[in-house]
Amino acid sequence: MSSAVSPLAPTNVPEMPTLAGVKLATAAAGIRYKGRTDVLLAVMDKGTSVAGVFTRSKCPSAPVEWCRAKLGAGKSSSKAKSSKAGTARALVVNSGNANAFTGKTGRQSTALTATIAAKALGCSPAEIFLASTGVIGEPLDATKFDGVLGTLAEQAVPGEWMNAAKAIMTTDTFPKVATATVKLGKAKVTINGMAKGAGMIAPDMATMLAFVFTDAPIAAGALQALLKGGVEDTFNAVTIDGDTSTSDTLLAFATGAAAEHGAPKISRASDPRLKAFTKAFHAVLADLAEQVARDGEGARKLVEIIVEGATSKASARRIAMSIANSPLVKTAIAGEDANWGRVVMAVGKAGEPADRDKLAISFNGIRVASRGARDPSYDEAEVSAAMKNPKIQIKVALGLGKGRDRVLTCDLTKEYVAINGDYRS
Amino acid sequence: MSSAVSPLAPTNVPEMPTLAGVKLATAAAGIRYKGRTDVLLAVMDKGTSVAGVFTRSKCPSAPVEWCRAKLGAGKSSSKAKSSKAGTARALVVNSGNANAFTGKTGRQSTALTATIAAKALGCSPAEIFLASTGVIGEPLDATKFDGVLGTLAEQAVPGEWMNAAKAIMTTDTFPKVATATVKLGKAKVTINGMAKGAGMIAPDMATMLAFVFTDAPIAAGALQALLKGGVEDTFNAVTIDGDTSTSDTLLAFATGAAAEHGAPKISRASDPRLKAFTKAFHAVLADLAEQVARDGEGARKLVEIIVEGATSKASARRIAMSIANSPLVKTAIAGEDANWGRVVMAVGKAGEPADRDKLAISFNGIRVASRGARDPSYDEAEVSAAMKNPKIQIKVALGLGKGRDRVLTCDLTKEYVAINGDYRS
């Protein structure tokens, strides 16, 4: 496994502000990795709202099932449950073991982890949210959390965002954080997020783990709507290898602490006062999603695929994903080859409406193909020079309608094969 | 590009018998490759029936459109056309240039090639079938065939099967041929086939080019039905990289020459006399399809994926293809790692009915996972030893129904990236 940082890592890493109502602590619990942190505890103030979206895998991990069940409690008509519905007191994340395909043991492990955390914090296990990432199929020994989580609960402090982002990494080569500050009513509110990739990345969801926190007072239902609205063009528009993890989890937490300095309480996502917040929230998601693509396993090129002129946005998305997931397109980009023939192939295999004789293809703004053939102005030297750029934009104009979409991916290198041919054993 | 023969190449290459009614010749026309043959002319006797199945790409190559149009003529009600419908006098194949995404020039190129061949043979251009394989988007200069095809028509002889299979290769590391001899009525008939891969291989069709010839007297409609029936579990059950070529072409030719020594004329695929022939015909297709998988670009392992216990055969196929096309499964096999967690991931992402707690997974007959967790009898050393085998069978038992299917693929190696990152430029 390469330990070099991706050449596509962002050069400007933001200073992460503290966020009222959230305290963080990390530890090395020795789950899999030696000599590095592998557990994150995020402690939230009472009254924190929570929302989540998860993998669409038919074989989800035990923590995904745990979180879904706790969020689903909000839909229950039972009054006993509804008092805690949509609220969270803590998030426990471990890296190194995904607790996926671990059967009954896996379910017991999530329950034990939540019980240990709840005891340390004096809350209900139903208010503990869990995420695990790493190898699939190995039993996760939750007793390792005993003691550790108690200590972390005592140590948790507001400013540990970078360490938190580091603790959730697996094959990631850099920690992924993003932040935004925006007005809600007349109050300043903060949004802080972190994510980890870096392989088995495809919709839906298009990441393994991402967590976004805000001090804005947003009710759980509104937060859920915000998250669903934001994920479609961010995390769901990123693919590394077309492989969907069993563990994909995106959770959002709203502590509500900003209400103390005047932020209005928001109960509906359609509230007009939420406009600027929504934009900032989506920008944080987009930033994190792009960082996932920038840290795709073995990536040397960030690839943006834009499909326009499709019969619909959904059709444009399917064509863009067909291009983004094509091993032949991805290896060509790794070879700095503007191989638009392979783009045509990927358009053709998507099964969506496309007319060869109307198709135009550009690489980094240089049109290489139009009207079903090589563009008359095609200049191999010019295009070859453009392909040396670490960011490659492939634009496909179908000329059929107004459907447009954008997807991010990376190239497919020998390093990807090396990382994944020598990961588990 | 590696020139080493795939370690998975068949050790027993059949002696290809002559086939009455077919003559073959090859030449080096300098289309792209230097110092190797790149044109094949197959000349068929008058009265030869033809059938074909093609890529489902929405951007098919000019030769695919040409062949479809000629076969489609059989459906015309025009009597003038129907006299030639479903008949072929020659097949012209070139490697090095796919004549795909070449627009109007490409259509002119196919017409010119057919005209040159028809003139050399004294037949109608509508009886000339064409296939091209190689780079996409480069204009194919058909004037290069002028003279060459005339010479080939004079030189064509019955026994050139291996040279023919060599002339259609691109990144293939070995020529792919198969043969069968079977009784039709009381007469012995022969089936000879050839194919080329070796990347951009996925259903539907799951190969670039394959041609099957027989001296059996089978009418075009019956031949088409035979071909459609045979392709589903052979060429359509092979994937190398999930990428569908714009040029995929499988043509079948029946010269009918065996009628001279008593083979009955067959007009319907359901004719009971065709039973043994159908079996042999499908076996030839299966043999060729397996050879395509064995020559997948950079392949070091032949991978057979069997899914059983699915809710239907179609569901089993989709799950098998999800596994077969997963870069993470393929890289794990390249690393000789029985990483069943990634198999679970691929089952989960297929979107088909699957119950984690009923799932069982075996590698080469060794059960590694059952009932949603690692199998109690799991022995890492035993499994690791099995993974060194050049043929890997992954069996997934879903435990839901009776749906079963089988798909062939290969592993994903650094060599695949090397071949495809340095192919065109």
Interface residues (C-beta under 8 A of the other chain):
Chain A: T55 R56 S57 K58 C59 P60 A98 A100 F101 T102 G103 K104 T105 G106 V135 I136 G137 E138 P139 G199 M200 A202 D241 G242 D243 T244 S245 T246 N325 S326 P327 L328 T331 A332 A334 G335 E336 D337 N339 W340 G341 R342 V344 M345 A346 V347 G348 K349 A350 G351 E352 P353 A354 R356 D357 L359 A369 R371 G372 A373 R374 S384 L412 T413 K414 Y416 V417 A418 N420 G421 D422 Y423 R424 S425
Chain B: T55 R56 S57 K58 C59 P60 A98 A100 F101 T102 G103 K104 T105 G106 V135 I136 G137 E138 P139 G199 M200 A202 D241 G242 D243 T244 S245 T246 N325 S326 P327 L328 T331 A332 A334 G335 E336 D337 N339 W340 G341 R342 V344 M345 A346 V347 G348 K349 A350 G351 E352 P353 A354 R356 D357 L359 A369 R371 G372 A373 R374 S384 L412 T413 K414 Y416 V417 A418 N420 G421 D422 Y423 R424 S425
